[in-house]
Amino acid sequence: MQLTPSKSLEITQVSESKIDQVDFQNLVFGRAFTDHMFECDFIDGSWQNPKIKPYGPLSIEPAAKVFHYGQAVFEGMKAYKDEAGKVFLFRPEENFKRINKSSKRMAIPEFPKEFFFEGLETLLRLDNAWIKPGLGNSLYIRPFVIATQNGVSASPSDQYKFMIILSPAQAYYSGSVKVVIAEHYSRAADGGVGAAKAAGNYGAQFYPTNLAKDLGYQQVIWTDSKEHKYLEEAGTMNVFFRIGDSLLTAPTNDRILDGVTRKSVIQIAKDAGVDVQVRRVEVDELVAAAKDGSLREIFGAGTAAVISPVSAFSYKGEEYAIPSAEDSYAKRFKTALMEIQHNLAEDPYGWRYAVN
């Protein structure tokens, strides 16, 4: 594959911003979008013609392969603004590497680094006013790739579109959530695409999640597809369990996403002296800990929610409440992460990336 480096990025700006039409005090996650978007096409064996243009609809053939064979991957990132007006990303190199890892698994050509960062940073500078300061405020960034070749033959596309869109955001989940442990449905299987941020992974979750909602639960904790014996992910997030004072989470594999927030929580917890165990966690171990009182916390970790505490889980029709922990790891690590992200604390890890 040949790359076509660009010395210039074609930019078409809106004639008038729509920012005044948005109520930033009452945002619904992922519904409002900024004035501009980034777009780049893979044609004739190379990524070409990167451009930024006004946010708007796409014109695409109904026979485009993305609709028929699901060649689509995406990422989730955030930009933050401090009180001095400086804009930061959080570990964007990890997101760039992961979208290319996902692309490779889905037979999509990898995207050039120079296009990614030039397009993203230029887009953030153009739509700077949409990034609001204040703890909890952010600009959600959605890079994604879709297969655009016209044709319904069952083969990889030879044309693709890479895009970045931006959405102002506040908290993704409010408060804690109740979850069901999966006994029948699976998020991913060995040898599958669970470790990729492939669009179909998330579409396949919606039905069992709806079943959980019918029972009064917001999310599903997914288990392994072979035996439904081991705990893997929670909804769209990685998941952590605090048993006693130890923090447990499943190791990444080809079923579990290598979450940026997950690896950040692990690092912060280890540096705080917490016993972190990255290992397979059995459902029976969790139930036993809930019964004997040693289960102190469950929380999900991901870009959109940051950290989302779980107040109860259900397994085999029985609900187990999790009492609030006074020395909550979820609150502690969420605060530490958000203070780094919003430039309110020192960043000993070099995770904060300034957008100049």
Buried (B, 14 or more C-beta within 10 A) or exposed (E): EEBBEBEEBEBEEBEEBBBEEBEBEEBEBBEBBBBBBBBBBBBEEBBBEBBBBEBEEEEEEEEBBBBBBBBBBBBBBBBBBBEEEBBBBBBBBBBBBBBBBBBEBBEBBBBBEEBBBBBBBBBBEBBBEBBBBEEEBBBBBBBBBBBBBEBEEEEBBBBBBBBBBBBBBBBBBEEBBBBBBBEEBBBBEEEBBBBBBBBBBBEBBEEBBEBBEEEEBBBBBBBBBEEBEBBBBBBBBBBBBBBEEBBBBBEBBBBBBBBBBBBBBBBBBEEEEBEBBBEBBBBEBBBEBBEEEBBBBBBBBBBBBBBBBBBBBBBEEEBBEBEEBEEBBBBBBBBBBBBBBBBEBEBEEEBBBEBE
